[in-house]
Amino acid sequence: MWPQLLLGLLVASLIGWVWTWRAQVQRIRQLERSKEEIQVEETLVFDFLHGLGEAFTETIRAADLHRLIVEGAARILDASGGALYMIDRGGTKLAPVFVSKGCPPLVEVPAHIMEQAATTPVALESYLRMHMVEVGLGIVGRAWEAGQAMFLADLSEAPELSKLRGTPLGTTSLLVTPLLYGKQNMGVLALGNGATSAPFTQSDFVVFKSIAEQSAFALYNAIIYSEANEKKRLDHDLQIAREIQHILLPSEAPAIDGFEISGLNIPASQVSGDYFDYIKVDEDRLGVAIADVSGKGVPASLIMAICRSVLRSQAPENISPSEVLKKVNRQLYPDIKEDMFISMAYLILDHVRATVNLARAGHDAPLIYRRATQEVTAVKPPGLVLGIDSGSVFDRITNDFAVPLERDDCLILYTDGVTEALDANGDEFGPERMMHSVRESAVDGAPAIIQRLIEDLRNFVGSTPQNDDITLITIRKT
């Protein structure tokens, strides 16, 4: 009996050992499979993060980044598909920037689109890739508005999607989250699983929110890079505009018997709304113009270019400065916006008769320096700015004004960028300081006046940025 008992115990031990061995083998294989799955998931996550890293450079296109986010998230979570919506400029709609293939509808689809999709599947794809979502409407719009991630397993919170439940296009579970970075809510990322895919789990939801955080960071940086590149492009365009504008302004003053002329333009930004010019009227006369367009930047510079063209077309052979301004005003008036205008002073130097005739269209009053008395006074003939009246008032009050100059007398034309320049305390340079600079430098000639004015102006403003264009023209009777 003992031998049989011992044999039974031996067989039982052997069976137990075999069962334990097989269980251990299965467990090891299961752990190996789990390890492989984890390694695959780690690889997917690593590839996803590596791809997002390109968003921190200038090499990735926005469309490629959008595709990477959706397809990467879908691979990691084994989703049927996904979609990325970005907020439009108005902040009221979400635009689908990428919808992956196989993505079940995440928005309500009209019946006629579903009918078309039965025979032409591309009809549904086109609708999903073009359909804008109103903020607050549907699960996508509500997720953006609420600013919270959502995990829907029964779609009770998305009745617009429940109509397709049980169909090949139905969504069985849904992950949706706003893409938040700081105070920026840039859009919505959504993943859906169809009827043939396993539902998402709570663990999937945790991973999904982590993916969304990294995606939002990448999208924010991509937007910053895009804006920086756009600024570079605009700066480049503005630099070209400045170079073109510089060509339009005189590079040097013309030589004319009996007069010494000097001029200068310093724009406050890359392009200027100030304008000055020297125009040959005829063999005996030279036209000198200075103008200031309301506003600054590109709009003002465009109006300035138009003004230059019109003035140059009207000035030749016309010896009356007021008649020239009247014609310029009539041409410019229909094309200038109501909130814009041009102030201008235009004078004609006659070197044969040694005369100066001036017309003023609302521009800053020119200054005259009298060498005999060393006094500086303002010349204030009446005049209305260009572009605000069709001509009925402008023509009546704009007339020629003779400016008598003796030898070594000086005439100074300027824009308000000189007198209205501000120092650190907000005080203006003003006309009195300008007159003082003129008195101190006029004896040395026209270029010396400009040089002294600019030096005094810079000493006055110090490090305060220039807030307006500066233009100066000085004329000395020789």
Stockholm file with secondary structure:
# STOCKHOLM 1.0

chainA/1-478         MWPQLLLGLLVASLIGWVWTWRAQVQRIRQLERSKEEIQVEETLVFDFLHGLGEAFTETIRAADLHRLIVEGAARILDASGGALYMIDRGGTKLAPVFVSKGCPPLVEVPAHIMEQAATTPVALESYLRMHMVEVGLGIVGRAWEAGQAMFLADLSEAPELSKLRGTPLGTTSLLVTPLLYGKQNMGVLALGNGATSAPFTQSDFVVFKSIAEQSAFALYNAIIYSEANEKKRLDHDLQIAREIQHILLPSEAPAIDGFEISGLNIPASQVSGDYFDYIKVDEDRLGVAIADVSGKGVPASLIMAICRSVLRSQAPENISPSEVLKKVNRQLYPDIKEDMFISMAYLILDHVRATVNLARAGHDAPLIYRRATQEVTAVKPPGLVLGIDSGSVFDRITNDFAVPLERDDCLILYTDGVTEALDANGDEFGPERMMHSVRESAVDGAPAIIQRLIEDLRNFVGSTPQNDDITLITIRKT
#=GR chainA/1-478 SS CHHHHHHHHHHHHHHHHHHHHHHHHHHHHHHHHHHHHHHHHHHHHHHHHHHHHGGGSSCSCHHHHHHHHHHHHHHHTTCSEEEEEEECTTSSEEEEEEECTTCCCCSCCCHHHHHHHHHCHHHHHHHHHHCCEETTSHHHHHHHHHTCCEEESSCTTCHHHHTTTTSTTCEEEEEEEEEEETTEEEEEEEEEEETTSCCCCHHHHHHHHHHHHHHHHHHHHHHHHHHHHHHHHHHHHHHHHHHHHHHHSCSSCCCBTTEEEEEEEECSSSSCSEEEEEEECSSSEEEEEEEEESSCHHHHHHHHHHHHHHHHHHSTTCCCHHHHHHHHHHHHGGGSCTTCCEEEEEEEEETTTTEEEEEEEBCCCCEEEETTTTEEEECCCCCCCBTSSCSTTHHHHCCCEECCCCTTCEEEEECHHHHTCBCTTSCBCHHHHHHHHHHHHGGGCHHHHHHHHHHHHHHHHTTSCCCSCEEEEEEEEC
#=GC SS_cons         CHHHHHHHHHHHHHHHHHHHHHHHHHHHHHHHHHHHHHHHHHHHHHHHHHHHHGGGSSCSCHHHHHHHHHHHHHHHTTCSEEEEEEECTTSSEEEEEEECTTCCCCSCCCHHHHHHHHHCHHHHHHHHHHCCEETTSHHHHHHHHHTCCEEESSCTTCHHHHTTTTSTTCEEEEEEEEEEETTEEEEEEEEEEETTSCCCCHHHHHHHHHHHHHHHHHHHHHHHHHHHHHHHHHHHHHHHHHHHHHHHSCSSCCCBTTEEEEEEEECSSSSCSEEEEEEECSSSEEEEEEEEESSCHHHHHHHHHHHHHHHHHHSTTCCCHHHHHHHHHHHHGGGSCTTCCEEEEEEEEETTTTEEEEEEEBCCCCEEEETTTTEEEECCCCCCCBTSSCSTTHHHHCCCEECCCCTTCEEEEECHHHHTCBCTTSCBCHHHHHHHHHHHHGGGCHHHHHHHHHHHHHHHHTTSCCCSCEEEEEEEEC
//
